[in-house]
Amino acid sequence: MSGQQKKRLTVAVTGMNAKPDNPGPGLAVARCLKEAYGDDIRIIGLGYDVLDAGLYLHECCDSGYLLPYPSAGEKPLMERMHFIQDEESIDLLIPCLDAELLSFSRLQLEFEAMGIRMLIPNVAQLRDRNKDRLGELAHSAGIRYPETKNISNMQFFYTCHEDGWKYPMVVKGIFYDATIVQNADEGAAAFRNIAASWGYPVLVQRYVQGHEVNLTAVGDGKGKLLGSVMMRKQAVTDKGKAWACVTIEDERLQQDALKLVEALQWAGPLEVEMLKEENGQYLLIEINPRFPAWVYLAAAAGSNLPAALVNLVMERPVKFSKATTGMMMIRYAQETVINLATFEAMTMNGHYAHTENGSEVGDE
């Protein structure tokens, strides 16, 4: 083989947490990229907790780093990213968690100055798809949306009948978590838990009977929807996350998602969650500003969206392939076993890397 050796692409992926009931999308994204690129790519896993299992999976991550929590602010994030960039020479970053996107969006020019590319929504786009503003967006796009109310006091659950609210209802956090509650005491408990985790406001939403259909795709920033893959949830965790799902083709879901992308001029990955009622009507539930945790189903069905995103951002030939319908995913939990020295390295230094022989080393 003549000529210079081809430089491997280095991609950083956040959201490497792997809780069975509420997994982060990062591990699925990394799995998609490894499947598409093999040895031609290096994956740098980025997480927020030493127990983020995806950081330690050799088959998905070549090295792992801890980031400061988003609540720490943007200065610590940039200091940490400068250190990681000096160590790894990252070409592209794929953020996979809602709570971090605002900081990454604000700092996008600084990331570009470091040599790190991203395709993510801007601050205004993120604001307009927030759960507390989603009703306005849905109305402007001509899409139905369940009645939703911002609350800051758990007393609402004991007096809500006075305003025409009935149980069951859904209690949601501004970033994550959705709990169906059957009475006032369950509502107050959900309110406390969600407010403690994600702050205010807490949202309540009228419960609607039906089944959930989701779409994931990439917005080009000019109103177009690239590479749509759709699925129907077959089984869910107690947090409403897909435990089993099957790829489908749904023209109404496609058209409604396109209306939202056009209204937002969305840039980057997204997931549109809608509820199909028993009478065939559709309701918008959420827009998530990143790939979903079920995105590996898209790749297995023939449409590797994370790989297509990388090619798009890196200005390589790109093809958004159509997914095969009727492909079913069933999630399972798998144990990850590491030596204690690896865990100690991550705890003390915030970093570890795999060596060529498969062992792990931490920062010196």
N, C-alpha and C positions, 0 to 999 in steps of 0.2 A: 504494500500500500504506500503510495507516494504522496508527497505534499504534507502540509501541516495537519496535525490531528485536529479533528473537529471539536470545538469547544462545546461541552455539555451545557444545556440550558439549565439554569438554576431558578426554581420557582418556590417562593415562600407561601405557605398556606396556613391560615389561622383556624381556630375552632376545632382543635384536635381532642376535645373532650368526648367521651364515649359512654355517657350514662345510658343504660338500656332504655329507660322510659323517656329520655329527652336528649338524644345524641346530637352533637354538633355536626355540621356538614363537612368539616375539614377533612376528616378521615375518608369519607366517600369521595371527595374531590381529589385527594392525593391518590386514592386507589384508581380513579379514572385516568389520571395523568400517567401513573406508572404503567398501566395497561396499554396506553397509547404510545408512550415513548420508550419504555424499557430502560436500557442503560444509557440512553441519550439525554436523560433528565436527572437532575438532583432535586429532591424535595426537602425543603427546610420547614419543619413543623414548628408552628408558633402557638403557644398555649398560655393560660393564665394560672394554672394550678399544677403542682407536681404530680397530682393524680390523674391528669389528662392522659389517658392510656395511649391514645394515638401517637403521642410524642415518642413512644418507645418501640413502636412497631418497625422493625428493620425493613420489612417488605414494602412499607409505605413512606418512611421518612429516613433520610440519610443523616440528619442531625436534628436536634430539638432545642428550642430556646423558650424560656419564660419571658412574657411581657408584663409590664406593670398593668394593673387593672385600669380600665377606662376612667374610673373615678379618680385616679391619681393625677389626671391632667395630661396635656399634650406635650409639655416639656420633658417629663420623664420618658414618655413614649419615644420621642425623637432621639433622646440620648441613647436609649437602648437600641433603637433601630440603626443608629450610626455605628454602634459597636458591632451589631450583627452583620451589617453590610461590610465592614472592614474585614470580618472573618470569612464571609461566605460569597461576596460579590453577587448578590441577588439580581436577576434580570427582571423579574415580574412578581408581583404580590397579588394573591387572591384572598381578600377578607371574606370571612364566612359567618360572622356574628353580627346581629343587628346592633348591639350596644356599642360596638367599636366603630361602626361605619361613619358616624359623624366626624370623629377625630381624623380618620383616614381621609375623608373628603376634604376637610379643612386644610389638611397638610399635603395635599396631592402635589402641589408645586415643589415642596421641599423634598418629597420622595423622588420626583423626577430629577431634581438637581443631584440627588445621590445616585442616580442611574437606575432607579426602580420604577418600572412602569405599572400602571393599573388602569382598568376600565371599570369605573364605579360611578354612581350617581353623584350629582353635586348637592350642596347643602339645601338648596330650594327643593329639589326633587325628593330628598329624604324627608324634609319637613312636610311636604304635601301628601306623602303616603303614610305618615304617622297615624297610629290607630285613633288618636283623638281628633284627627282632621279627615279621616277616610270618608266619612259621610258626605262632606262637601265635595270631595273629588268624585265620588260615585254619582252624586247628583249632577255634576257638571258633565260627566261622561254618559249620562243617561242609563245608569246601571242601578238596580235595586240594592238597598243596603238595610240590614236590620236596625231598628231603632236602638241607639246607643247613648249612654249618659255617662258623663264624667262625675265621679263622686270623691269626696275627701273625708267622709265620715261614715262609719259603719252603721250609724243610726238609720241610714236609708233603708236597710234591709228589714227594719221593724215597722217602718211607716210607708213603704213603697206602694202598698195597696191603695193608699189615698190618692196616688197619682196614676193609678191604672196599671201598675206593674204587677205581674203574677209570677208565681213559681211554676216550673223551674226557670232559671235565668242563668246567664253565663257571666262570670266575673273574670276580667282580663287585666294583665299588667301592661304597662306602656310599651315594654319591649318583648316580654315573654310571659308565658303561663296563661292558661285558660281553664277555668274550673266550672263545671255545671253544678249549681247548688239547688237544693230542693226546698229549703226553708231559711228562715232568718238567721238561725244559729250557724248553719253551714255557710251562709253568705258572709256573716261577720268574721268567721274563722278564715275563709278564703281572702277576704279583704286584708286582714292582718298579715297573713303570710305573703301576699303579693306586694303589699306596700313595704314590708320589711325587706323584700328582695329587690324590688325595682322602683320604689318610690311612688310619688304621686304624679298625675292623677291615676286612680284606679277606675277602670271602666266596667260598666254593667251593660249587658246586651240582651235583648229579648231572645229567648230560645226558640229556634225554628226546627221543626222535624224535617229530616231529609238525609241525603247522603252527600259526602264531601267529594268534590272533584278538584284537582289541582293541576296547574300548568307551570312548567319551568321553561325558561328561554333566556336569550340574551337580547337586550335592547341596544341598538346601535347609536343611541344619542340623537337620532334624527327622526324618531317616530316609527321606526321599523322594528319588527319582532323577528328575531333570527332563531331558527332551530327549535320550534316549540315541541315539547314532549308533555303529554297529558296522562294523568292516572286517576283512578278511583280508589279510595281507601276501602280496604276490605276488613281490616281490624286495626284498632288503635290502642295506645297505652292510656293510662289514667290521665295523662296530660294532653290527650288528643293527637299524639304523634303517630304517624303511620307505622304499624307493626307488620302489616301485610297490605300490598296494593298491587294493582294491575294496570298496565298501559292501555289507554283507550284513545279513540278519536272522537272529539266532541266539537262540532263546528261552532256552537253557541259559545262555549268556553273560549275558543280561539278568538272569536270576534270581539267578545267583551274584553279579553286581555289586550287585544290590539287597540281598542278604544282607550284603555288606561295608559298604555305605552305612548300612544299619540298625544294624549292630554299632558303627560308628564315629560315627553321627550326623553324617555328613560335611557340611561347609559349603564351597561353592565348586566350582570345576572339578576334575575328576579324570580319569585314564585308568586303566582296568583292563586289564592284559595277561594273557592266558591262553593256554595251549598245549593244542590239541586233538590227542590222541594218535591213532595209526592205528586203535586199537580203539574210538574214539569217546569215550573218557574225557577229562576236562578237568583241567588243573593250573593253579593260580594262579602267575604268574611275578612280577608287580610291581603295585603301585598307585602311580601318579605323581600328585603333589598339584597338578596344573595341566593346562591344555589341552596336547594333544600337538602336535608340529610338523606333523602331517597334518590339523589341524583345518580348513584351508581346504576339504578334500574334503567335510566335513560341510556347509559353507555352499553349495558348488557342487551338492550333492545335495539342497538345499532346506531344510537345518536349520542356520541361522547361529547357532551356540551362543554365540560371543562377543557378538554383538549382543543376543541374548536375555538374557545375563547383565547387560549394561549396563542394559537396561530394567528388569530385576528389581531391581538395586541402587538405581537412580535412581527407583524407584517409579513407573514408567511402565507403560502397558499392555504385557503380555508374552505371547508365544505361542511355545511350544517346538514347532516343526513336526516332522513325521515325515520322515525322510530317504528319498530314493528309493534302492532297492537296485540293484546292478549298475552303479554309477557308478565309474569307474576313474581313479585319479590316477597319473601318472608324473612323478616329480620331475626337475628339470634344474637345472644351474648356469647362472647368468647374470652377466655382467660388469657391475659398477657403475663408472662413470667420473665422477670428481669433479676439480675443480681443486685444485692443491696448496695454495692458500690455505685452502681448506675443511679439508683434513686438518691443516694447521698450526694452525688455530684450535681444532680439537678436541684436538689434542695439547697445546697450550699452555694453553688455557682450559677444556677439558672441556665445550665447548658450541658448537653452531652452530645457526643457524636459516635457513630459506628466506625470502627476501623475496618480495614480490608478483610480481616479474618472473622468479622462478625461480632467481635467484642465491642464494649463501649468504653469511651473515655470522656472525662469531663474537662472543664477549663483547667489550665495549669495555674 
